[in-house]
Amino acid sequence: MKEKILKFDEILDRPKSTHYQKYTIYLEKYLMYKGLFNYVEAENNLKKAEREASVAEHDRERAVARVQLENLSRSPAPSSRFHAFQPS
């Protein structure tokens, strides 16, 4: 895993890396940290992915939609206005 993070950081540091490439790497890092239950690092990387997705050269809509989906999946449950049906 450490090697993977180092490789990701190497790509992020390249001056020629595109915004879309950076979005992809930050999203991968988000998923990796989320899987390790390191939610602080996961959220930091998701925010960076969102920033890069918003200025991506291609597939911007898809990238932004993916980040939005991840944001929705980590949101709290819907408000209490949605109650399960209970017969009288």
C-alpha positions in Angstrom: 0.0 0.0 0.0 2.8 2.4 0.8 4.2 1.9 -2.7 0.9 2.7 -4.2 0.6 5.9 -2.2 4.2 6.9 -3.2 3.3 6.2 -6.9 0.2 8.3 -6.6 2.1 11.2 -5.1 4.7 10.9 -7.8 2.1 11.3 -10.5 0.4 14.2 -8.6 3.7 16.0 -8.4 4.4 15.8 -12.2 3.9 19.2 -13.9 2.3 17.5 -16.9 -0.4 15.6 -14.9 -3.8 16.7 -16.1 -6.6 17.7 -13.8 -8.5 14.6 -14.8 -5.5 12.4 -13.9 -5.2 14.2 -10.5 -9.0 13.7 -10.0 -8.6 10.0 -10.7 -5.7 9.6 -8.2 -7.4 11.6 -5.5 -10.6 9.5 -6.0 -8.5 6.3 -5.7 -6.8 7.6 -2.5 -10.3 8.5 -1.1 -11.5 5.0 -1.8 -8.3 3.5 -0.3 -8.5 5.5 2.9 -12.2 4.9 3.2 -11.5 1.2 3.1 -9.0 1.6 5.9 -11.6 3.5 8.0 -9.3 6.6 7.9 -12.2 9.0 7.3 -10.2 12.2 7.8 -7.7 11.3 5.0 -10.6 10.0 2.9 -12.5 13.2 3.1 -9.4 15.3 2.4 -8.8 13.3 -0.8 -12.5 13.5 -1.8 -12.4 17.3 -1.5 -9.2 17.4 -3.7 -10.9 15.1 -6.2 -13.9 17.4 -6.3 -11.6 20.4 -7.0 -9.8 18.7 -9.8 -13.0 17.3 -11.3 -14.5 20.8 -11.5 -11.7 21.9 -13.8 -11.0 18.6 -15.7 -10.3 18.9 -19.4 -12.5 16.0 -20.4 -15.3 14.0 -18.8 -15.9 16.8 -16.4 -19.6 16.1 -15.9 -18.9 12.4 -15.2 -16.1 13.2 -12.8 -18.2 15.8 -10.9 -21.2 13.3 -10.8 -19.0 10.6 -9.3 -17.7 12.9 -6.6 -21.3 13.9 -5.9 -22.3 10.3 -5.6 -19.5 9.6 -3.1 -20.6 12.6 -1.1 -24.2 11.3 -1.1 -23.1 7.8 0.0 -21.4 9.2 3.1 -24.2 11.5 4.1 -26.3 10.8 7.2 -29.6 9.0 6.8 -32.5 11.0 5.5 -34.3 13.1 8.0 -37.0 11.8 10.3 -39.7 13.0 8.0 -39.4 9.6 6.3 -41.0 7.2 8.7 -41.6 3.5 8.1 -45.3 2.7 7.7 -46.8 1.6 10.9 -50.4 0.3 10.8 -52.8 1.7 13.4 
